[in-house]
């Protein structure tokens, strides 16, 4: 009998849960497991670190991943190094050897699975449509002890270790489409491209990392702000359902996941909570399985079913993760845009009192971000003002359009008797 745990893998389960296509967050999008299309909300540069612990009998902590993202116009590039994406299995083969001191030593077999790094690219055709791909590099190593007879004057047995290592690639493509601000759909492949080495030893081929092809189709819907509902279905008869939100700098989410092979129907839950500013975001998340992780099964179960996912398989324990991301900008982000100005009153210096109480122009302001923005409008009339004349400060909601007034004053010392044909420059400054 061999130690085993009653859970089956969910091929595309992210350690922070499933968040759809968030424009205000970056951490969930660094995970290629839930974002095979490489959809990115990074404005310029972004970097993320994930550190976590697996809660087995002893707590095993590790740096799981380091990710880097770059946005260049409509192009998005990402790279990921994953030192913590690994799993090792040590089994007793059922054979043993008698040593010189008459003691018996069992023979062992060790199986190691690792994801080393990955990269992704996507192109945003419009503000609604994005298409991209991701590729990941894996290696796998098998070490198995065997007994080899040696013939001489006497027959004796020696212990040898068979070792073999292979390297493989996995690639996927995906498409994301935002129908409107409240509804989005997405589709992607699962294990579409698989290529690399094969084990020379035929006995090892049964233990190769499984890359069964499938597809995922999902949708996100926001019935009211700041609540977002997500559902993604896999043709392997698995699914994920989640609810997420972001308000006042705080973010929160809960993901439930199911796999057709495992019991109960809902295999586990991924709660997450975090905080975001303009410079960084931090997310604390965990995976809690609803099944007993410590049942015993035979080695044949491992041999027949194999491993589909390094981090989330029948041998996995509950996890807790801390992810931190930083945004780095080499240029000032454009947060609002003044798209039109209408002059409603001509400027006559003799009526200077009127322009203190009544606007002489209105501008159409658009918020380009997913946050409330405070804006200071101002105007400078050429030949009249040496400096900008500020109008009352206004606040505009996320992705909203607002009509804002412009006021002005006629400075003391202005020559009222000298007619001037002039023009006005209008400005908006975020605070």
Residue pairs with C-beta under 8 A, 6 or more apart in sequence:
1 296
1 297
1 298
2 91
2 92
2 296
2 297
2 298
2 299
2 302
3 294
3 296
4 295
4 296
4 297
4 301
4 302
4 314
4 315
5 292
5 293
5 294
5 295
5 314
5 315
5 316
5 317
6 262
6 263
6 291
6 292
6 293
6 295
6 297
6 314
7 262
7 267
7 289
7 291
7 293
7 313
7 314
7 315
7 316
8 259
8 261
8 262
8 267
8 305
8 308
8 313
8 314
9 259
9 261
9 307
9 308
9 309
9 312
9 313
9 314
10 238
10 240
10 257
10 258
10 259
10 267
10 309
10 312
11 33
11 190
11 191
11 214
11 234
11 236
11 238
11 308
11 309
12 33
12 34
12 36
12 190
12 216
12 232
12 234
12 240
13 33
13 34
13 240
13 257
13 270
13 287
13 309
13 311
13 312
14 28
14 31
14 33
14 34
14 35
14 270
15 31
15 33
15 50
15 52
15 64
15 270
15 285
15 287
15 311
15 319
15 321
15 323
16 27
16 28
16 31
16 253
16 270
16 272
16 283
16 285
16 321
16 323
17 28
17 34
17 242
17 244
17 253
17 254
17 255
17 270
17 271
17 272
17 285
18 28
18 34
18 230
18 232
18 240
18 242
18 255
18 270
19 25
19 28
19 29
19 34
19 228
19 230
19 242
19 244
19 253
20 184
20 186
20 218
20 220
20 228
20 230
20 242
20 244
21 39
21 176
21 178
21 184
21 186
21 220
22 28
22 29
22 41
22 228
22 244
22 246
23 41
23 370
24 41
24 246
24 251
24 276
24 370
24 371
25 41
25 246
25 251
25 276
25 281
26 40
26 41
26 42
26 46
26 48
26 69
26 281
26 325
26 327
27 48
27 274
27 281
27 283
27 323
27 325
28 34
28 35
28 283
29 35
29 39
29 40
29 41
30 48
30 50
30 65
30 67
30 69
30 78
30 80
30 323
30 325
32 38
32 80
32 118
32 120
32 134
32 136
32 172
34 232
34 240
35 134
35 174
36 133
36 134
36 172
36 173
36 174
36 188
36 189
36 190
36 216
37 122
37 130
37 131
37 132
37 133
37 134
37 172
37 173
37 174
37 175
37 176
37 186
37 188
38 76
38 78
38 120
38 121
38 122
38 132
38 133
38 134
38 174
39 76
39 122
39 130
39 132
39 174
39 176
39 186
40 46
40 69
40 71
40 76
40 78
40 122
42 69
42 70
42 71
42 76
42 327
43 71
43 327
43 329
43 333
44 70
44 71
44 327
44 328
44 329
44 330
44 331
44 333
45 68
45 69
45 70
45 71
45 327
45 328
45 329
45 330
46 67
46 68
46 69
46 70
46 325
46 326
46 327
46 328
47 66
47 67
47 68
47 69
47 325
47 326
47 328
48 65
48 66
48 67
48 68
48 69
48 323
48 324
48 325
48 326
49 63
49 65
49 66
49 67
49 323
49 324
49 325
50 63
50 64
50 65
50 66
50 67
50 84
50 321
50 322
50 323
51 61
51 62
51 63
51 64
51 321
51 322
51 323
52 61
52 62
52 64
52 84
52 319
52 320
52 321
52 322
53 59
53 60
53 61
53 62
53 319
53 320
54 60
54 316
54 317
54 318
54 319
55 317
55 318
55 319
55 320
56 317
62 83
62 84
63 83
63 84
64 82
64 83
64 84
64 85
64 321
65 80
65 81
65 82
65 83
65 84
65 85
66 80
66 81
66 83
67 78
67 79
67 80
67 81
68 78
68 79
68 80
69 76
69 77
69 78
70 76
70 77
70 78
71 77
74 123
74 124
74 125
75 121
75 122
75 123
75 124
76 120
76 121
76 122
76 123
76 124
76 132
77 119
77 120
77 121
78 119
78 120
78 121
78 134
79 117
79 118
79 119
79 120
80 117
80 118
80 119
80 120
81 116
81 117
82 115
82 116
82 117
82 118
85 114
85 115
85 310
85 311
86 112
86 113
86 114
86 115
86 310
87 112
87 113
87 114
87 307
87 310
87 311
87 313
87 315
87 316
88 110
88 111
88 112
88 113
89 110
89 111
89 112
89 302
89 315
90 108
90 109
90 110
91 108
91 109
91 110
91 111
91 299
91 302
92 106
92 107
92 108
93 106
93 107
93 108
93 109
93 144
93 145
94 299
95 106
95 107
95 146
95 147
96 104
96 105
96 106
96 107
97 104
97 105
97 107
97 147
97 157
97 159
98 104
99 105
105 159
107 144
107 145
107 146
107 147
107 159
108 144
108 145
109 142
109 143
109 144
109 145
110 141
110 142
110 143
110 144
111 140
111 141
111 142
111 207
112 140
112 141
112 142
113 138
113 140
113 209
113 307
113 310
114 138
114 139
114 140
114 310
115 136
115 137
115 138
115 310
116 137
116 138
116 139
117 136
117 137
118 134
118 135
118 136
118 137
119 134
119 135
120 132
120 133
120 134
120 135
121 132
121 133
122 130
122 131
122 132
122 133
123 130
123 131
123 132
124 130
125 131
127 178
128 177
128 178
128 179
129 175
129 176
129 177
129 178
130 175
130 176
130 177
131 173
131 174
131 175
131 176
132 173
132 174
133 171
133 172
133 173
133 174
134 171
134 172
135 169
135 170
135 171
135 193
136 169
136 170
136 171
137 167
137 168
137 169
138 167
138 168
138 169
138 170
138 196
138 209
139 165
139 166
139 167
139 168
140 165
140 166
140 167
140 168
140 207
140 208
140 209
141 163
141 164
141 165
141 166
142 162
142 163
142 164
142 165
142 199
142 201
142 204
142 207
143 161
143 162
143 163
144 161
144 162
144 203
144 204
145 159
145 160
145 161
145 162
146 159
146 160
146 161
146 162
147 157
147 158
147 159
147 160
148 157
148 158
148 159
148 160
149 155
149 156
149 157
150 156
150 157
150 158
162 201
164 199
164 200
164 201
164 204
166 196
166 197
166 198
166 199
166 208
167 196
167 197
168 194
168 195
168 196
168 197
168 209
168 211
169 193
169 194
169 195
169 196
170 191
170 193
170 194
170 211
171 192
171 193
171 194
172 188
172 189
172 190
172 191
172 192
172 193
173 188
173 189
173 192
174 186
174 187
174 188
174 189
175 186
175 187
175 188
176 184
176 185
176 186
177 184
177 185
177 186
178 184
179 185
181 222
181 399
182 221
182 222
182 223
183 219
183 220
183 221
183 222
184 219
184 220
185 217
185 218
185 219
185 220
186 217
186 218
186 219
186 220
186 232
187 215
187 216
187 217
187 218
188 215
188 216
189 213
189 214
189 215
189 216
190 213
190 214
190 215
190 216
190 234
190 235
190 236
191 211
191 212
191 213
191 214
192 213
194 211
194 213
198 205
198 208
199 205
199 208
206 303
206 306
207 302
207 303
207 306
207 307
208 306
209 306
209 307
209 308
209 310
210 306
210 307
210 308
212 236
212 308
214 234
214 235
214 236
215 234
215 235
216 232
216 233
216 234
216 235
217 232
217 233
218 230
218 231
218 232
218 233
219 230
219 231
219 232
220 228
220 229
220 230
221 228
221 229
221 230
222 228
222 229
223 229
225 247
226 245
226 246
226 247
227 243
227 245
228 243
228 244
228 245
229 242
229 243
230 240
230 241
230 242
230 243
230 244
231 239
231 240
231 241
231 242
232 239
232 240
232 241
233 239
236 259
236 260
237 260
238 257
238 258
238 259
238 260
239 257
239 258
240 255
240 256
240 257
240 258
241 255
241 256
241 257
242 253
242 254
242 255
242 256
242 270
243 253
243 254
244 251
244 252
244 253
244 254
245 251
245 252
245 253
246 252
246 276
249 275
249 276
249 277
250 273
250 274
250 275
250 276
251 272
251 273
251 274
251 275
251 276
251 281
251 283
252 272
252 273
252 274
253 270
253 271
253 272
253 273
254 269
254 270
254 271
254 272
255 269
255 270
255 272
256 266
256 268
256 269
256 270
257 266
257 267
257 268
257 269
257 270
258 265
258 266
258 267
259 267
261 305
262 291
262 314
263 291
264 290
264 291
266 290
267 289
267 290
267 291
268 287
268 288
268 289
268 290
268 291
269 287
269 288
269 290
270 285
270 286
270 287
270 288
271 285
271 286
271 288
272 283
272 284
272 285
272 286
273 283
273 284
273 285
274 281
274 282
274 283
274 284
274 323
275 281
275 282
276 282
278 327
279 326
279 327
280 324
280 325
280 326
280 327
281 324
281 325
282 322
282 323
282 324
282 325
283 321
283 322
283 323
283 324
284 320
284 321
284 322
284 323
285 320
285 321
285 323
286 318
286 319
286 320
286 321
287 312
287 316
287 318
287 319
288 318
289 316
289 317
289 318
293 316
293 317
293 318
305 314
307 313
311 319
334 368
335 367
335 368
335 369
335 373
335 430
336 365
336 366
336 367
336 368
336 369
336 373
336 375
336 396
336 428
336 430
337 365
337 366
337 368
338 363
338 364
338 365
338 366
338 426
338 427
338 428
339 364
339 365
339 366
340 363
340 364
341 361
341 362
341 363
341 364
341 406
341 426
342 361
342 362
342 363
343 360
343 361
343 424
344 359
344 360
344 361
344 362
345 354
345 355
345 358
345 359
345 360
345 361
346 360
347 355
347 360
347 381
347 384
347 408
347 422
347 424
349 384
349 410
349 414
349 416
350 416
352 409
352 410
355 407
355 408
355 409
355 410
356 407
356 409
357 407
358 407
359 391
359 405
359 406
359 407
360 406
360 407
360 408
361 379
361 405
361 406
361 424
361 426
362 403
362 404
362 405
362 406
363 377
363 403
363 404
363 406
363 426
363 428
364 401
364 402
364 403
364 404
365 375
365 377
365 394
365 396
365 401
365 402
365 403
365 404
365 428
366 400
366 401
367 373
367 396
367 397
367 398
367 399
367 400
367 401
367 402
368 399
369 398
369 399
370 398
370 399
371 398
372 395
372 396
372 397
372 398
373 395
373 396
373 430
374 393
374 394
374 395
374 430
374 431
375 393
375 394
375 395
375 396
375 404
375 428
375 429
375 430
375 431
376 390
376 391
376 393
376 428
376 429
376 430
376 431
377 390
377 391
377 392
377 393
377 394
377 404
377 405
377 406
377 426
377 427
377 428
378 388
378 389
378 390
378 391
378 406
378 426
378 427
378 428
378 429
379 385
379 388
379 389
379 391
379 406
379 407
379 408
379 424
379 425
379 426
379 427
380 387
380 388
380 389
380 424
380 425
380 427
381 408
381 422
381 423
381 424
381 425
382 422
382 423
382 424
382 425
383 420
383 422
384 410
384 411
384 414
384 420
384 422
385 408
385 411
386 411
388 427
389 407
389 408
389 409
391 404
391 405
391 406
391 407
392 405
392 407
393 431
394 402
394 404
396 402
404 428
406 426
